[in-house]
């Protein structure tokens, strides 16, 4: 799982920068939220999982996460939280199990 490899780049975040590309996340092993989301989108697309990269706000800051279509239903998920929560398993608080109507 890529979540075991990619680390949240707190140095970039604390200096106001974003590590927002799949390449840096997957090759260098560091990212901020958009990089996690871009890496997830890249890998999901390669294996044929219909997905979307979503952007919005979380705690009044710009944020990115993903949605995947499984058995005809859309589910939003947060790949970055698995790393930040130091877990290899998705927990309910890591998944936004909200239907996505797009």
Secondary structure as the mmCIF struct_conf table of DSSP 4:
data_model
#
loop_
_struct_conf.conf_type_id
_struct_conf.id
_struct_conf.beg_label_comp_id
_struct_conf.beg_label_asym_id
_struct_conf.beg_label_seq_id
_struct_conf.end_label_comp_id
_struct_conf.end_label_asym_id
_struct_conf.end_label_seq_id
HELX_RH_3T_P HELX_RH_3T_P1 UNK A 2 UNK A 4
TURN_TY1_P TURN_TY1_P1 UNK A 5 UNK A 5
STRN STRN1 UNK A 7 UNK A 8
HELX_RH_AL_P HELX_RH_AL_P1 UNK A 10 UNK A 14
TURN_TY1_P TURN_TY1_P2 UNK A 15 UNK A 16
HELX_RH_AL_P HELX_RH_AL_P2 UNK A 22 UNK A 23
HELX_RH_PI_P HELX_RH_PI_P1 UNK A 24 UNK A 28
STRN STRN2 UNK A 30 UNK A 31
HELX_RH_AL_P HELX_RH_AL_P3 UNK A 33 UNK A 46
TURN_TY1_P TURN_TY1_P3 UNK A 47 UNK A 48
STRN STRN3 UNK A 51 UNK A 58
TURN_TY1_P TURN_TY1_P4 UNK A 59 UNK A 60
STRN STRN4 UNK A 61 UNK A 70
TURN_TY1_P TURN_TY1_P5 UNK A 71 UNK A 72
STRN STRN5 UNK A 73 UNK A 77
HELX_RH_AL_P HELX_RH_AL_P4 UNK A 79 UNK A 84
TURN_TY1_P TURN_TY1_P6 UNK A 85 UNK A 86
BEND BEND1 UNK A 88 UNK A 89
HELX_RH_3T_P HELX_RH_3T_P2 UNK A 92 UNK A 94
STRN STRN6 UNK A 95 UNK A 99
#
